[in-house]
Amino acid sequence: MSIDVPDSAHADGWLRVSGDLSVPGLVSMADLRALPQWTVEVGFACRTSGTRRHRFTGPLLLDVARAAGPVFDACERKDRLRFLVSVLGRDGHHAVLSWGEIDPEFGDVPVLVGVRMDDADLDAYGPHLVVPGDRCGGRHISEVVEIRVCADARLWGRNL
């Protein structure tokens, strides 16, 4: 199931970072490249095309989200575990990760916002969400247009 992509989805590799943040806004491919870069090799077992292998380079999703200033309670170490990170692609495909999956004190999965694939820049396509360790590419999101970081209070009927 995919969701409707808002009309505000940006072209030319820009993506929106939104949600429960101190500094929401737009991020360019140049902004993503200015963050520390990581490289991962991934293989996806696809039902229709068999196993596909790729090499991605880009910043950690954690670094992109941290730069936007999630509104954690600084006095409560585990408060960040209430946060979810939802990533939306231009085609409406989306995936949700928990902050705990990507945080080095907890799951420490090096999820990337890829700006290069197989040694080629992705500027013409926009960044990709890359989740190392996934056996199929279901959480691989091409042409990311938005990253939303939100506390889970809405799931439990409470407003923050």
Residue, then its C-alpha position, 0 to 999 in steps of 0.5 A: m500500500s502506498i500513500d499519496v505524495p503531497d503536492s509539496a514533494h520537491a524535485d531535484g533531490w530536495l527532501r523535506v524533514s518534518g515532524d517533532l523537530s526544532v529545525p524542520g526544513l528542506v535538505s538538498m543533496a549537497d546538504l546530505r553530502a556535507l554530513p559524514q559519508w558511509t558506504v554499505e553493500v546490500g543484497f535484496a532478494c526480489r520476487t520478480s528479478g532475483t537477487r540484486r546487489h548494490r553499493f550505496t554511499g550517503p549519510l546515516l539516517l540518524d545524522v540527518a534526523r539529528a541535524a533537524g533536532p528531534v524534541f527529545d526530553a534531554c533529562e530522560r535517556k530513553d525518551r528517544l525510544r518513543f520516536l518513529v522515523s517515517v520515510l516517503g518516496r516520490d511514488g508513495h512507497h513509505a516505510v517506518l523505522s523506530w528511533g531505537e533501530i538506528d540509535p547506536e545505544f540500541g539497535d545501531v543499524p547503519v541505515l543510510v540516506g544514499v546519495r550514490m549508488d554503484d559509484a554513480d551520483l543519484d542527483a537526477y533521482g533523489p536520495h534513497l533510503v537503504v536499510p542494510g540487513d533487510r533480506c528483501g528491498g521492502r524498506h528500500i525507498s527510492e527518490v525520498v521526498e520526506i523524512r518525518v520524525c514523530a513521537d508516538a503520542r498520537l498512537w496512544g491518543r495523547n497530544l504532546 
